[in-house]
Every structure is written in structure tokens, then in C-alpha cells.
Amino acid sequence: MKKFLLAYVVALIVSAVVCKPNEGSSRVRQETKLSERSHFDEHGNHNPDYDHDAFLGEKEAKKFANLTPEQSKEKLGQLFDRLDTNHNGSISESELRAWIEIQTNSVLYEELDRLFGGHNLNGDDLLTWEEYNVTTYSGMPLEKLITMQEDKTLDFRKKVRQDKARWAVADQNKDEALDKDEYMAFEWPREKPHMKNIAIDETVEDMDKNGDGFVDIDEYINDLWDGQGEIPDFVEAERKGFGEYRDKDGDNRLNHEEVGDWIMPTHYDPILSEAKHLMYESDDNKDKELTKDEMIKNFKLFVGSRVTNFGELRHDEF
């Protein structure tokens, strides 16, 4: 059993360290999509289904579509209490944004629950380094793991060191354990602004083969393509993009800041934009706080309904 567990752990780490990302996608924070639908059509007309998907998540939005207006209002009133996390009777823009983020990343949060539960051996609310070490590295001494290393690309010492450095930054309250939110930052550092520097440091260390502290064009391309076979079309496109968009100071290499701009672009926050939109449209007295009455009054913006009181689809749905 121990041999099997060890082989499994080694396989996991090998796959994480050795596999090349598909055109660099695994290193870059992906653009957040609130819905597969467009927010506005080609004529600039607003699509309320986009807001429903963003507020509820696409699966839940489909369920609301089959409710009567009265049922939609009732369920929306129940949701209000969940959004009002500080229980002051109103919803702020930050509470609305936090809710939309959770709905948008529902799949990510499901994976978070699975991973946290797998590491959390005693089933409490905190994950210790010892629990993570046991479930990730079989609890074996680092020296013994290193002696098993045959593949030069498999560097256990580096992996453990990076994990410990990432753990220290994720542990914001410095209690030497991670709650679920802190563990999310540890597992997906590119999703959290306060993890940006550690994510940059890891990226530079992984890609910087000559040890000069920068990522030059060859290191950048080698990380995307293993050099085998015919040169793929995307390689030339990436070479061009490196000079035009990544290397802002034109010195043919990426520094710490330029790597950060690449892997964690911060040009636009669609979740915050949607929260501002919903707040503006439904906050009738413009006090920047949303009451339950205001939300229910504007229920079509948040949840909508395609069903009449008689259980029939509206005529404009055909």
C-alpha cells in the first residue's frame, strides 16, 4: 500500500512539473466569463439573461426561468439573506461582488472542497502543513524523496521549497494553518492579488534556466514548446507577441514586473463591473446599499421569469 501511494504521489508531481502548458495557458490567469451569452447584442440592446447567469450561475438561472414571478420573488428574498453576510439588512457592492464571484467560480469552489477535504485528515476547519505534507509527499523525509529522483526535471527539493514559500504567504493570519479561503489562495495563487509576487517568483524560477533572474525570449519559447518536430504556427506568433506586448522595456527579456503583467493581467474586472451594473440598476434611492424590497422590486434584473401565473411561457419567448 505504501509503495502504491508513493508511486501515485510521484506520478502526480511528475505530471505537474514535467508537462508543458498548452501555449502557456496554465501560467496565465484566464479571463473570467460570467456567462456564455453576450451582455449586449449588436444593436446595443441589453440581454437580461447575461445578468441572470452572472448572478445565479448558469445552471441555477435555468431553474429560475421555469418559476412564476411570485416564486422567483420568494426565492430571491431567500437568497438576499445569504448575500447579506454582515446581517445589517442591506447588501453592499462588495457583498454583491463576493456573491457573483462564488457563482461564477462554482466549479472551482467544488474542486476546492474536494482538495481541502482530501488533505484535511482530522476533518476540522484548518489545514496544517503536516497534513498537507503527509497527503502530498507521503510524509516521507525530504532527503529520501530526493534520493528517489531519477528524472532531472523532477526536483522535489524545489517543489517543497516553493510550496512552503507559497504556504507562508497564503497564511494571512499567521496561525501556521490554512482555512479554506487561505487554501484557495495557496492552490490557485493567480486568482488572488495578494499572491501575485509569489506567483511571479515561482514562474521566473521555473522558466529562468540560465539563472539571471529574468525570462528571455528563448526561455519563454522553450516553456511553450518542447522543440520537437516542425515549428508550430503559434511559436512565431508568440515570438512576435513577446516583443510587442510582453517585453515593455525592449531589453529582450522579462523582468519581475513584466512577468506579473503577463501571468496576472489586471486591465478589467468583469465581476466588479457586473456588481456595479446590478447595483446601479436596482438601488432605487442611490444610497449604495441594496435592500430586500429593492431587490425584489427589480427581480427581473436578477432572476427573471419566463412563466406566468398560469404556468405558461410568455408570448415573447416564442
DAMOQUI-V699671 format. One record per residue. N is the residue number from 1. RES is the residue in three letters. SS is DSSP state (@ for helix, = for strand, . for the rest). PHI is phi in radians with two decimals (999 if undefined). PSI is psi in degrees with one decimal (* if undefined). Layout:
N/RES/SS/PHI/PSI, N/RES/SS/PHI/PSI
//
This chain:
1/MET/./999/-43.3, 2/LYS/@/-1.11/-39.0, 3/LYS/@/-1.13/-39.9, 4/PHE/@/-1.13/-44.9, 5/LEU/@/-1.07/-42.2, 6/LEU/@/-1.11/-44.1, 7/ALA/@/-1.07/-38.5, 8/TYR/@/-1.15/-44.8, 9/VAL/@/-1.09/-44.5, 10/VAL/@/-1.06/-42.2, 11/ALA/@/-1.08/-40.4, 12/LEU/@/-1.09/-45.1, 13/ILE/@/-1.21/-39.4, 14/VAL/@/-1.03/-45.1, 15/SER/@/-1.12/-34.2, 16/ALA/@/-1.28/-35.0, 17/VAL/@/-1.55/-39.6, 18/VAL/@/-1.51/-38.8, 19/CYS/./-1.07/134.4, 20/LYS/./-1.40/137.7, 21/PRO/./-1.20/150.6, 22/ASN/@/-1.33/101.4, 23/GLU/@/0.93/35.3, 24/GLY/@/1.39/3.2, 25/SER/@/-1.10/-31.3, 26/SER/@/-1.28/-16.6, 27/ARG/@/-1.56/-18.9, 28/VAL/./-1.85/133.5, 29/ARG/./-1.10/126.0, 30/GLN/./-1.39/149.8, 31/GLU/./-1.11/134.0, 32/THR/./-1.31/128.6, 33/LYS/./-1.92/121.1, 34/LEU/./-1.49/-21.1, 35/SER/./-2.87/154.0, 36/GLU/./-1.35/-12.5, 37/ARG/./-1.53/163.4, 38/SER/./-1.51/144.3, 39/HIS/./-1.26/-33.4, 40/PHE/=/-2.34/148.5, 41/ASP/./-1.49/-177.3, 42/GLU/./-1.14/-16.7, 43/HIS/./-1.71/4.2, 44/GLY/./1.48/9.3, 45/ASN/./-1.38/138.2, 46/HIS/=/-1.28/138.0, 47/ASN/./-1.86/104.2, 48/PRO/@/-1.13/-24.5, 49/ASP/@/-1.10/-29.3, 50/TYR/@/-1.08/-45.8, 51/ASP/@/-1.13/-37.8, 52/HIS/@/-1.09/-44.3, 53/ASP/@/-1.09/-42.7, 54/ALA/@/-1.16/-41.2, 55/PHE/@/-1.35/-37.1, 56/LEU/@/-1.84/-20.3, 57/GLY/./1.52/146.1, 58/GLU/@/-1.08/-39.6, 59/LYS/@/-1.14/-45.7, 60/GLU/@/-1.22/-33.3, 61/ALA/@/-1.07/-36.0, 62/LYS/@/-1.14/-34.3, 63/LYS/@/-1.17/-42.4, 64/PHE/@/-1.14/-29.5, 65/ALA/./-1.07/-22.2, 66/ASN/./-1.74/10.5, 67/LEU/./-1.71/155.9, 68/THR/=/-1.28/163.4, 69/PRO/@/-0.97/-40.1, 70/GLU/@/-1.13/-42.0, 71/GLN/@/-1.14/-40.5, 72/SER/@/-1.08/-43.3, 73/LYS/@/-1.12/-41.0, 74/GLU/@/-1.10/-45.8, 75/LYS/@/-1.23/-33.5, 76/LEU/@/-1.15/-38.2, 77/GLY/@/-1.06/-36.9, 78/GLN/@/-1.19/-38.2, 79/LEU/@/-1.14/-34.4, 80/PHE/@/-0.93/-44.6, 81/ASP/@/-1.10/-29.6, 82/ARG/@/-1.35/-33.1, 83/LEU/@/-1.25/-32.6, 84/ASP/./-1.37/75.5, 85/THR/./-1.23/-25.7, 86/ASN/./-1.66/2.9, 87/HIS/./0.98/41.0, 88/ASN/./-1.78/7.0, 89/GLY/./1.53/3.5, 90/SER/=/-2.57/163.9, 91/ILE/=/-2.00/127.4, 92/SER/./-1.56/170.3, 93/GLU/@/-1.08/-38.1, 94/SER/@/-1.19/-37.3, 95/GLU/@/-1.16/-38.7, 96/LEU/@/-1.15/-40.9, 97/ARG/@/-1.13/-42.1, 98/ALA/@/-1.08/-40.2, 99/TRP/@/-1.11/-47.1, 100/ILE/@/-1.10/-37.8, 101/GLU/@/-1.07/-41.4, 102/ILE/@/-1.15/-43.7, 103/GLN/@/-1.15/-40.0, 104/THR/@/-1.14/-36.8, 105/ASN/./-1.82/32.9, 106/SER/@/-1.03/-39.1, 107/VAL/@/-1.14/-39.9, 108/LEU/@/-1.12/-40.4, 109/TYR/@/-1.22/-32.2, 110/GLU/@/-1.11/-42.1, 111/GLU/@/-1.16/-37.2, 112/LEU/@/-1.03/-46.6, 113/ASP/@/-1.05/-41.7, 114/ARG/@/-1.13/-47.6, 115/LEU/@/-1.18/-44.5, 116/PHE/@/-1.06/-43.7, 117/GLY/@/-1.12/-35.1, 118/GLY/@/-1.19/-32.8, 119/HIS/@/-1.51/-29.6, 120/ASN/./-1.43/87.9, 121/LEU/./-1.16/-34.2, 122/ASN/./-1.65/0.5, 123/GLY/./1.27/16.8, 124/ASP/./-1.56/-164.3, 125/ASP/./-1.62/0.5, 126/LEU/./-2.22/143.5, 127/LEU/=/-1.92/121.8, 128/THR/=/-1.58/162.1, 129/TRP/@/-1.11/-36.4, 130/GLU/@/-1.07/-42.4, 131/GLU/@/-1.13/-43.8, 132/TYR/@/-1.13/-41.2, 133/ASN/@/-1.11/-43.3, 134/VAL/@/-1.13/-44.9, 135/THR/@/-1.38/-18.3, 136/THR/@/-1.75/-41.6, 137/TYR/@/-2.05/20.4, 138/SER/./1.09/12.5, 139/GLY/./1.20/11.7, 140/MET/./-1.44/150.6, 141/PRO/./-1.00/142.6, 142/LEU/@/-0.99/-38.0, 143/GLU/@/-1.07/-38.6, 144/LYS/@/-1.21/-37.1, 145/LEU/@/-1.12/-39.7, 146/ILE/@/-1.14/-37.6, 147/THR/@/-1.16/-22.3, 148/MET/./-1.42/-8.7, 149/GLN/./-1.30/117.6, 150/GLU/./-1.89/-34.2, 151/ASP/./-1.47/124.6, 152/LYS/./-1.15/-21.9, 153/THR/./-1.37/-9.1, 154/LEU/./-1.76/99.1, 155/ASP/./-1.97/94.7, 156/PHE/@/-1.13/-38.1, 157/ARG/@/-1.03/-45.6, 158/LYS/@/-1.14/-42.6, 159/LYS/@/-1.09/-45.7, 160/VAL/@/-1.15/-42.3, 161/ARG/@/-1.08/-43.6, 162/GLN/@/-1.12/-40.7, 163/ASP/@/-1.08/-42.6, 164/LYS/@/-1.16/-39.1, 165/ALA/@/-1.16/-41.3, 166/ARG/@/-1.16/-39.9, 167/TRP/@/-1.04/-44.3, 168/ALA/@/-1.08/-37.1, 169/VAL/@/-1.33/-38.9, 170/ALA/@/-1.14/-31.3, 171/ASP/./-1.34/79.0, 172/GLN/./-1.20/-33.1, 173/ASN/./-1.58/2.7, 174/LYS/./0.98/39.8, 175/ASP/./-1.71/10.0, 176/GLU/./1.15/22.1, 177/ALA/=/-2.59/157.9, 178/LEU/=/-1.97/127.8, 179/ASP/./-1.41/-177.5, 180/LYS/@/-1.13/-39.2, 181/ASP/@/-1.14/-42.5, 182/GLU/@/-1.17/-36.5, 183/TYR/@/-1.16/-34.4, 184/MET/@/-1.05/-42.7, 185/ALA/@/-1.11/-37.6, 186/PHE/@/-1.16/-44.6, 187/GLU/@/-1.32/-36.9, 188/TRP/./-2.25/71.6, 189/PRO/@/-1.08/-25.5, 190/ARG/@/-1.25/-10.6, 191/GLU/@/-1.55/-8.2, 192/LYS/./-2.18/121.0, 193/PRO/@/-0.97/-36.1, 194/HIS/@/-1.27/-8.6, 195/MET/@/-1.71/5.3, 196/LYS/@/-1.02/-46.9, 197/ASN/@/-1.13/-39.9, 198/ILE/@/-1.21/-34.5, 199/ALA/@/-1.15/-38.9, 200/ILE/@/-1.15/-46.1, 201/ASP/@/-1.01/-44.5, 202/GLU/@/-1.11/-41.7, 203/THR/@/-1.11/-45.5, 204/VAL/@/-1.11/-44.3, 205/GLU/@/-1.09/-40.2, 206/ASP/@/-1.18/-35.3, 207/MET/@/-1.69/-24.1, 208/ASP/./-1.39/89.4, 209/LYS/./-1.38/-26.2, 210/ASN/./-1.62/-0.6, 211/GLY/./1.25/23.9, 212/ASP/./-1.63/0.7, 213/GLY/./1.50/6.1, 214/PHE/./-2.24/169.3, 215/VAL/=/-2.02/107.4, 216/ASP/=/-1.51/177.6, 217/ILE/@/-1.10/-38.5, 218/ASP/@/-1.17/-42.2, 219/GLU/@/-1.13/-37.2, 220/TYR/@/-1.11/-47.2, 221/ILE/@/-1.21/-40.7, 222/ASN/@/-1.08/-26.5, 223/ASP/@/-1.33/-22.4, 224/LEU/@/-1.61/-30.7, 225/TRP/./-2.44/135.6, 226/ASP/./-1.42/0.5, 227/GLY/./1.41/5.1, 228/GLN/./-1.60/138.1, 229/GLY/./1.34/-164.1, 230/GLU/./-1.17/146.7, 231/ILE/./-1.19/119.5, 232/PRO/./-1.14/156.0, 233/ASP/@/-1.06/-35.2, 234/PHE/@/-1.18/-21.5, 235/VAL/@/-1.10/-46.6, 236/GLU/@/-1.14/-37.7, 237/ALA/@/-1.11/-39.2, 238/GLU/@/-1.22/-37.0, 239/ARG/@/-1.04/-43.4, 240/LYS/@/-1.16/-44.1, 241/GLY/@/-1.13/-32.4, 242/PHE/@/-1.01/-46.3, 243/GLY/@/-1.32/-34.5, 244/GLU/@/-1.48/-33.7, 245/TYR/@/-2.11/-37.1, 246/ARG/@/-1.44/-50.5, 247/ASP/./-1.49/83.5, 248/LYS/./-1.24/-29.0, 249/ASP/./-1.67/1.0, 250/GLY/./1.22/26.4, 251/ASP/./-1.75/14.3, 252/ASN/./1.17/23.7, 253/ARG/=/-2.74/157.4, 254/LEU/=/-1.77/126.7, 255/ASN/./-1.55/-175.3, 256/HIS/@/-1.00/-47.3, 257/GLU/@/-1.15/-41.2, 258/GLU/@/-1.17/-36.9, 259/VAL/@/-1.11/-40.4, 260/GLY/@/-1.08/-43.1, 261/ASP/@/-1.10/-29.2, 262/TRP/@/-1.34/-52.0, 263/ILE/@/-1.48/-21.2, 264/MET/./-2.35/67.6, 265/PRO/./-1.08/141.3, 266/THR/./-2.24/34.6, 267/HIS/./-1.28/-33.6, 268/TYR/./-2.69/135.9, 269/ASP/./-1.95/97.0, 270/PRO/@/-1.12/-28.9, 271/ILE/@/-1.20/-46.4, 272/LEU/@/-1.11/-40.2, 273/SER/@/-1.05/-42.6, 274/GLU/@/-1.17/-40.1, 275/ALA/@/-1.07/-43.0, 276/LYS/@/-1.12/-40.4, 277/HIS/@/-1.10/-49.6, 278/LEU/@/-1.12/-39.7, 279/MET/@/-1.14/-45.9, 280/TYR/@/-1.08/-42.1, 281/GLU/@/-1.32/-23.4, 282/SER/@/-1.98/-15.4, 283/ASP/./-1.41/85.7, 284/ASP/./-1.09/-37.7, 285/ASN/./-1.62/2.6, 286/LYS/./0.98/39.6, 287/ASP/./-1.70/8.7, 288/LYS/./1.14/21.9, 289/GLU/./-2.36/136.8, 290/LEU/=/-1.86/118.4, 291/THR/=/-1.51/167.4, 292/LYS/@/-1.11/-39.6, 293/ASP/@/-1.08/-42.3, 294/GLU/@/-1.13/-41.1, 295/MET/@/-1.15/-45.5, 296/ILE/@/-1.18/-38.0, 297/LYS/@/-1.03/-35.8, 298/ASN/./-1.81/34.6, 299/PHE/@/-1.02/-31.1, 300/LYS/@/-1.10/-28.6, 301/LEU/@/-1.20/-37.4, 302/PHE/@/-1.57/-42.7, 303/VAL/./-2.26/-33.5, 304/GLY/./1.16/-179.7, 305/SER/./-2.92/133.6, 306/ARG/./-1.79/2.7, 307/VAL/=/-1.99/138.4, 308/THR/./-1.52/178.6, 309/ASN/./-1.08/-21.2, 310/PHE/./-1.67/9.0, 311/GLY/./1.32/21.0, 312/GLU/./-1.91/151.2, 313/LEU/=/-1.21/144.5, 314/ARG/./-1.10/152.4, 315/HIS/@/-1.10/-29.9, 316/ASP/@/-1.35/3.5, 317/GLU/@/-1.57/-5.4, 318/PHE/./-1.77/*
//
